């Protein structure tokens, strides 16, 4: 699959842009909604923070002495101050401590990432940039460049091993643009953005990532 490589530089440099050949085994896979759903669900479950337990009646450090007479006091009968109806008492049916984790086969995770990349390439939402270099590194300049390239309402930009400092600084004030290194590419972030932007370095890293014996994590 051939994709035109665009650039953020001046129009003279844009005329020299060439095409890049994308690996069909990574960017040409038939997407399946069930695989993508499984991977996204797995990601979101593992992002959840552990649940904190509340102190119940047996966990509250209060006296267990009966503080009033059983009858004749003019009030209801209680055994101790740990009851949930008293201030400082234990929580009735409170939350229990839980750790939310889920496991998913590595081959399914690898296939899900391939399908997420392929779905963007299939519907024309994939943009390949030569690099992320900006002339001035200003937010106003970047906003203008992105408008000329015709990005959607939200864009996920994936760079190589290291993020471009100037682009990261310029895009930090743009709420619809998110930046990730190639190692952070994941199904959830790719699917929730309208446009996926890859640099040449990102394409090389992703293809090398799948070429490893263990594949993508």
One Martini backbone bead per residue (centre of mass of N, CA, C, O) as a GRO file, in nm:
protein
  217
    1UNK     BB    1   0.093   0.039   0.026
    2UNK     BB    2   0.050   0.367  -0.085
    3UNK     BB    3   0.171   0.678   0.062
    4UNK     BB    4   0.168   1.005   0.105
    5UNK     BB    5   0.416   1.232   0.190
    6UNK     BB    6   0.409   1.477   0.416
    7UNK     BB    7   0.446   1.827   0.531
    8UNK     BB    8   0.532   2.111   0.756
    9UNK     BB    9   0.666   2.267   0.565
   10UNK     BB   10   0.718   2.419   0.304
   11UNK     BB   11   0.615   2.417  -0.022
   12UNK     BB   12   0.888   2.328  -0.142
   13UNK     BB   13   0.908   2.068   0.031
   14UNK     BB   14   0.632   1.944  -0.050
   15UNK     BB   15   0.715   1.885  -0.354
   16UNK     BB   16   0.937   1.655  -0.249
   17UNK     BB   17   0.749   1.454  -0.176
   18UNK     BB   18   0.688   1.118  -0.111
   19UNK     BB   19   0.649   0.783  -0.102
   20UNK     BB   20   0.510   0.507   0.096
   21UNK     BB   21   0.553   0.173   0.195
   22UNK     BB   22   0.314  -0.033   0.326
   23UNK     BB   23   0.246  -0.292   0.520
   24UNK     BB   24  -0.008  -0.524   0.468
   25UNK     BB   25   0.025  -0.687   0.745
   26UNK     BB   26  -0.055  -0.404   0.903
   27UNK     BB   27  -0.234  -0.199   0.685
   28UNK     BB   28  -0.421  -0.465   0.543
   29UNK     BB   29  -0.629  -0.548   0.754
   30UNK     BB   30  -0.919  -0.690   0.845
   31UNK     BB   31  -1.151  -0.562   1.030
   32UNK     BB   32  -1.268  -0.638   1.373
   33UNK     BB   33  -1.491  -0.565   1.616
   34UNK     BB   34  -1.430  -0.787   1.831
   35UNK     BB   35  -1.128  -0.737   1.863
   36UNK     BB   36  -1.135  -0.437   1.934
   37UNK     BB   37  -1.318  -0.471   2.182
   38UNK     BB   38  -1.130  -0.651   2.351
   39UNK     BB   39  -0.888  -0.456   2.367
   40UNK     BB   40  -1.029  -0.209   2.487
   41UNK     BB   41  -1.137  -0.348   2.741
   42UNK     BB   42  -0.862  -0.432   2.850
   43UNK     BB   43  -0.747  -0.146   2.880
   44UNK     BB   44  -0.967  -0.019   3.069
   45UNK     BB   45  -0.939  -0.215   3.304
   46UNK     BB   46  -0.622  -0.158   3.353
   47UNK     BB   47  -0.678   0.159   3.421
   48UNK     BB   48  -0.793   0.097   3.680
   49UNK     BB   49  -0.823   0.169   3.994
   50UNK     BB   50  -0.818   0.082   4.295
   51UNK     BB   51  -1.030  -0.015   4.547
   52UNK     BB   52  -1.145   0.123   4.837
   53UNK     BB   53  -1.201   0.045   5.155
   54UNK     BB   54  -1.440   0.033   5.397
   55UNK     BB   55  -1.539   0.078   5.719
   56UNK     BB   56  -1.671  -0.141   5.922
   57UNK     BB   57  -1.795  -0.247   6.214
   58UNK     BB   58  -1.526  -0.427   6.273
   59UNK     BB   59  -1.315  -0.166   6.205
   60UNK     BB   60  -1.403   0.006   6.438
   61UNK     BB   61  -1.262   0.215   6.701
   62UNK     BB   62  -1.484   0.121   6.943
   63UNK     BB   63  -1.678   0.068   7.185
   64UNK     BB   64  -1.861  -0.230   7.319
   65UNK     BB   65  -2.022  -0.093   7.519
   66UNK     BB   66  -2.307  -0.060   7.681
   67UNK     BB   67  -2.467   0.273   7.698
   68UNK     BB   68  -2.748   0.143   7.786
   69UNK     BB   69  -3.043   0.058   7.858
   70UNK     BB   70  -3.275  -0.162   7.746
   71UNK     BB   71  -3.480  -0.020   7.946
   72UNK     BB   72  -3.626   0.303   8.027
   73UNK     BB   73  -3.474   0.540   7.843
   74UNK     BB   74  -3.647   0.637   7.575
   75UNK     BB   75  -3.484   0.456   7.378
   76UNK     BB   76  -3.319   0.283   7.182
   77UNK     BB   77  -3.162  -0.026   7.138
   78UNK     BB   78  -2.806  -0.062   7.212
   79UNK     BB   79  -2.479  -0.200   7.217
   80UNK     BB   80  -2.310   0.012   7.030
   81UNK     BB   81  -2.111   0.263   6.842
   82UNK     BB   82  -2.073   0.092   6.557
   83UNK     BB   83  -2.315   0.170   6.432
   84UNK     BB   84  -2.421   0.320   6.132
   85UNK     BB   85  -2.610   0.552   6.275
   86UNK     BB   86  -2.347   0.658   6.382
   87UNK     BB   87  -2.108   0.867   6.440
   88UNK     BB   88  -1.827   0.670   6.351
   89UNK     BB   89  -1.935   0.438   6.225
   90UNK     BB   90  -1.993   0.187   6.036
   91UNK     BB   91  -2.024   0.070   5.723
   92UNK     BB   92  -2.291  -0.024   5.529
   93UNK     BB   93  -2.210  -0.200   5.270
   94UNK     BB   94  -1.931  -0.151   5.177
   95UNK     BB   95  -1.660  -0.128   5.005
   96UNK     BB   96  -1.427  -0.331   4.853
   97UNK     BB   97  -1.129  -0.447   4.791
   98UNK     BB   98  -1.000  -0.384   4.453
   99UNK     BB   99  -0.852  -0.536   4.157
  100UNK     BB  100  -0.827  -0.434   3.818
  101UNK     BB  101  -0.792  -0.712   3.601
  102UNK     BB  102  -0.663  -0.826   3.277
  103UNK     BB  103  -0.646  -1.074   3.021
  104UNK     BB  104  -0.458  -1.113   2.703
  105UNK     BB  105  -0.368  -1.230   2.427
  106UNK     BB  106  -0.101  -1.137   2.238
  107UNK     BB  107  -0.224  -1.198   1.956
  108UNK     BB  108  -0.473  -1.018   1.995
  109UNK     BB  109  -0.324  -0.751   2.045
  110UNK     BB  110  -0.172  -0.752   1.778
  111UNK     BB  111  -0.422  -0.764   1.594
  112UNK     BB  112  -0.562  -0.506   1.698
  113UNK     BB  113  -0.342  -0.303   1.605
  114UNK     BB  114  -0.355  -0.372   1.307
  115UNK     BB  115  -0.660  -0.300   1.274
  116UNK     BB  116  -0.640  -0.004   1.359
  117UNK     BB  117  -0.445   0.081   1.134
  118UNK     BB  118  -0.617  -0.028   0.894
  119UNK     BB  119  -0.874   0.144   0.938
  120UNK     BB  120  -0.733   0.416   0.877
  121UNK     BB  121  -0.632   0.339   0.591
  122UNK     BB  122  -0.910   0.264   0.466
  123UNK     BB  123  -1.068   0.560   0.542
  124UNK     BB  124  -0.840   0.800   0.516
  125UNK     BB  125  -0.709   0.863   0.832
  126UNK     BB  126  -0.415   0.848   0.716
  127UNK     BB  127  -0.106   1.016   0.803
  128UNK     BB  128   0.209   1.101   0.648
  129UNK     BB  129   0.510   1.222   0.781
  130UNK     BB  130   0.828   1.308   0.761
  131UNK     BB  131   0.801   1.523   1.000
  132UNK     BB  132   0.792   1.760   1.305
  133UNK     BB  133   0.909   2.009   1.185
  134UNK     BB  134   0.944   2.352   1.280
  135UNK     BB  135   1.030   2.669   1.225
  136UNK     BB  136   0.910   2.808   1.516
  137UNK     BB  137   0.727   2.646   1.731
  138UNK     BB  138   0.422   2.738   1.702
  139UNK     BB  139   0.088   2.721   1.752
  140UNK     BB  140  -0.011   2.891   1.513
  141UNK     BB  141   0.149   2.741   1.298
  142UNK     BB  142   0.032   2.459   1.349
  143UNK     BB  143  -0.266   2.526   1.299
  144UNK     BB  144  -0.225   2.600   1.002
  145UNK     BB  145  -0.102   2.334   0.901
  146UNK     BB  146  -0.339   2.148   0.984
  147UNK     BB  147  -0.550   2.291   0.806
  148UNK     BB  148  -0.405   2.228   0.532
  149UNK     BB  149  -0.415   1.902   0.578
  150UNK     BB  150  -0.703   1.811   0.693
  151UNK     BB  151  -0.779   1.758   0.969
  152UNK     BB  152  -0.959   1.663   1.208
  153UNK     BB  153  -1.089   1.711   1.518
  154UNK     BB  154  -0.895   1.465   1.580
  155UNK     BB  155  -0.543   1.388   1.673
  156UNK     BB  156  -0.292   1.132   1.633
  157UNK     BB  157   0.052   1.153   1.712
  158UNK     BB  158   0.325   0.953   1.584
  159UNK     BB  159   0.640   0.882   1.672
  160UNK     BB  160   0.920   0.775   1.757
  161UNK     BB  161   1.117   0.736   2.016
  162UNK     BB  162   1.126   1.049   2.003
  163UNK     BB  163   1.009   1.353   2.071
  164UNK     BB  164   0.925   1.645   1.938
  165UNK     BB  165   0.975   1.932   2.102
  166UNK     BB  166   0.842   2.152   1.926
  167UNK     BB  167   0.573   2.002   1.878
  168UNK     BB  168   0.498   1.956   2.175
  169UNK     BB  169   0.482   2.258   2.247
  170UNK     BB  170   0.274   2.348   2.023
  171UNK     BB  171   0.047   2.113   2.102
  172UNK     BB  172  -0.027   2.168   2.411
  173UNK     BB  173  -0.269   2.390   2.324
  174UNK     BB  174  -0.408   2.144   2.169
  175UNK     BB  175  -0.684   1.950   2.240
  176UNK     BB  176  -0.697   1.778   1.947
  177UNK     BB  177  -0.388   1.704   2.013
  178UNK     BB  178  -0.190   1.405   2.021
  179UNK     BB  179   0.115   1.263   2.168
  180UNK     BB  180   0.327   0.981   2.064
  181UNK     BB  181   0.511   0.722   2.084
  182UNK     BB  182   0.557   0.422   1.933
  183UNK     BB  183   0.542   0.253   2.203
  184UNK     BB  184   0.234   0.387   2.266
  185UNK     BB  185   0.076   0.234   2.074
  186UNK     BB  186  -0.289   0.205   2.063
  187UNK     BB  187  -0.615   0.125   2.019
  188UNK     BB  188  -0.776   0.336   2.178
  189UNK     BB  189  -0.636   0.599   2.071
  190UNK     BB  190  -0.682   0.546   1.770
  191UNK     BB  191  -1.005   0.515   1.772
  192UNK     BB  192  -1.069   0.809   1.926
  193UNK     BB  193  -0.951   0.923   1.662
  194UNK     BB  194  -0.994   1.056   1.351
  195UNK     BB  195  -0.676   1.096   1.322
  196UNK     BB  196  -0.377   0.946   1.188
  197UNK     BB  197  -0.032   1.023   1.267
  198UNK     BB  198   0.266   0.949   1.086
  199UNK     BB  199   0.587   0.896   1.081
  200UNK     BB  200   0.853   0.754   0.948
  201UNK     BB  201   0.960   0.653   1.220
  202UNK     BB  202   0.696   0.515   1.309
  203UNK     BB  203   0.674   0.309   1.081
  204UNK     BB  204   0.942   0.167   1.139
  205UNK     BB  205   0.880   0.087   1.436
  206UNK     BB  206   0.621  -0.076   1.385
  207UNK     BB  207   0.743  -0.282   1.187
  208UNK     BB  208   0.961  -0.376   1.389
  209UNK     BB  209   0.769  -0.468   1.615
  210UNK     BB  210   0.634  -0.701   1.436
  211UNK     BB  211   0.915  -0.848   1.359
  212UNK     BB  212   0.934  -0.956   1.616
  213UNK     BB  213   0.892  -1.250   1.781
  214UNK     BB  214   0.679  -1.117   1.997
  215UNK     BB  215   0.580  -0.866   1.903
  216UNK     BB  216   0.319  -0.705   2.015
  217UNK     BB  217   0.189  -0.588   2.336
   0.00000   0.00000   0.00000
